């Protein structure tokens, strides 16, 4: 990955090439190629300026666990807590948690099954259906210096 200064130098070089080409129809393809490169470099700079969205996973303990299923589910949820996830990782984590708890429901079939689900309110996603542990995903923004 190139630094911001390197990208700005590349943009300036491409602009100089563009000035040398001018409006000559013979160099039309080269002109299109150079302008395409400039636009691509400018897009990279714009992406770096934009803030990056993440999700912070926060755990709050609830009531005491009452059986092996709840103990296992609590361990699963705790393994995802107190971490920062990108948006794509966050979407995967939501699916993984529900899948793993569904697998635990099958494994501990004699226990009352758990029905985990996610809800959202004001950029906060929470895992509900487990009264013994609460998992909140807070949307946060990180900026590059």
C-alpha positions in Angstrom: 0.0 0.0 0.0 1.4 3.4 -1.0 1.5 6.3 1.4 -0.6 9.4 0.9 2.5 11.4 -0.3 3.5 8.7 -2.8 -0.1 8.7 -4.3 -0.1 12.5 -4.5 3.3 12.4 -6.4 1.8 9.8 -8.8 -1.2 12.1 -9.4 1.1 15.0 -10.2 3.2 12.9 -12.6 0.1 11.8 -14.4 -1.1 15.4 -14.6 2.2 16.4 -16.2 1.8 13.6 -18.7 -1.7 14.8 -19.4 -0.4 18.3 -20.1 2.2 17.1 -22.5 -0.3 15.0 -24.4 -2.7 17.9 -24.8 -5.7 17.6 -27.2 -3.8 15.6 -29.9 -6.3 13.0 -31.2 -3.4 10.6 -31.9 -2.9 10.2 -28.2 -6.6 9.8 -27.3 -6.1 6.3 -25.8 -3.1 7.3 -23.7 -5.1 10.4 -22.5 -8.0 8.1 -21.4 -5.6 5.8 -19.6 -3.8 8.6 -17.8 -7.1 10.2 -16.6 -8.3 6.8 -15.4 -5.2 6.4 -13.3 -5.6 9.9 -11.9 -9.2 9.1 -10.9 -8.2 5.8 -9.3 -5.5 7.5 -7.2 -7.9 10.2 -6.1 -10.4 7.6 -5.1 -7.7 5.9 -2.9 -7.1 9.2 -1.2 -10.8 9.8 -0.6 -11.1 6.4 1.0 -8.3 7.1 3.3 -9.9 10.4 4.4 -13.2 8.7 5.2 -13.7 7.5 8.8 -13.8 3.7 9.3 -16.8 2.2 11.0 -16.3 -0.6 13.5 -18.4 -2.4 16.1 -17.2 -2.8 19.7 -18.6 -5.9 21.5 -19.4 -5.2 25.2 -20.5 -8.0 27.6 -22.7 -7.5 30.6 -23.4 -10.4 32.9 -27.0 -11.3 33.8 -28.4 -14.0 36.1 -26.5 -17.1 37.1 -26.5 -20.0 34.6 -28.7 -23.0 35.5 -27.5 -25.8 33.3 -24.8 -27.1 31.0 -26.3 -25.5 27.9 -26.3 -22.1 29.5 -22.7 -22.6 30.7 -21.6 -23.5 27.2 -23.5 -20.7 25.6 -22.1 -18.2 28.1 -18.6 -19.3 27.1 -19.4 -18.9 23.4 -20.7 -15.4 23.9 -17.8 -14.4 26.2 -15.3 -15.4 23.5 -16.7 -12.7 21.2 -16.8 -9.9 23.8 -14.5 -6.9 24.5 -13.3 -6.8 20.9 -13.5 -4.5 17.9 -14.9 -5.8 14.7 -15.1 -4.4 11.2 -18.5 -4.2 9.6 -18.0 -7.4 7.6 -16.6 -9.3 10.6 -19.5 -8.0 12.7 -22.0 -9.5 10.2 -20.1 -12.8 10.3 -19.9 -12.8 14.1 -23.7 -12.4 14.4 -24.3 -15.4 12.2 -21.6 -17.5 14.1 -23.0 -16.8 17.5 -26.5 -17.9 16.5 -25.2 -21.0 14.7 -23.0 -22.1 17.6 -25.8 -21.7 20.1 -28.1 -23.7 17.8 -25.5 -26.4 17.7 -25.3 -26.3 21.5 -29.1 -26.7 21.7 -28.8 -29.9 19.7 -25.8 -31.1 21.8 -27.7 -30.5 25.1 -31.1 -31.6 23.9 -32.4 -32.3 27.5 -32.0 -28.7 28.5 -34.5 -25.9 27.6 -33.4 -24.6 24.2 -32.1 -21.1 23.9 -33.4 -18.8 21.2 -30.8 -16.1 20.6 -31.6 -13.3 18.3 -30.3 -9.8 17.6 -32.1 -6.5 17.7 -31.0 -3.0 17.1 -31.8 0.5 18.4 -29.9 3.7 17.6 -26.7 2.0 16.1 -26.5 -0.5 19.0 -27.1 -4.2 18.3 -27.8 -6.5 21.2 -28.1 -10.2 21.6 -31.3 -11.2 23.4 -32.9 -14.5 24.4 -30.1 -15.2 26.9 -31.0 -13.8 30.4 -27.6 -14.9 31.9 -25.4 -12.8 29.6 -26.0 -9.7 27.4 -23.8 -8.8 24.4 -24.0 -5.3 22.9 -22.4 -4.2 19.7 -21.8 -0.4 19.7 -21.0 1.2 16.4 -17.9 3.3 16.7 -15.7 5.3 14.3 -11.9 5.2 14.0 -10.1 7.9 12.2 -6.7 7.7 10.6 -4.1 10.3 11.7 
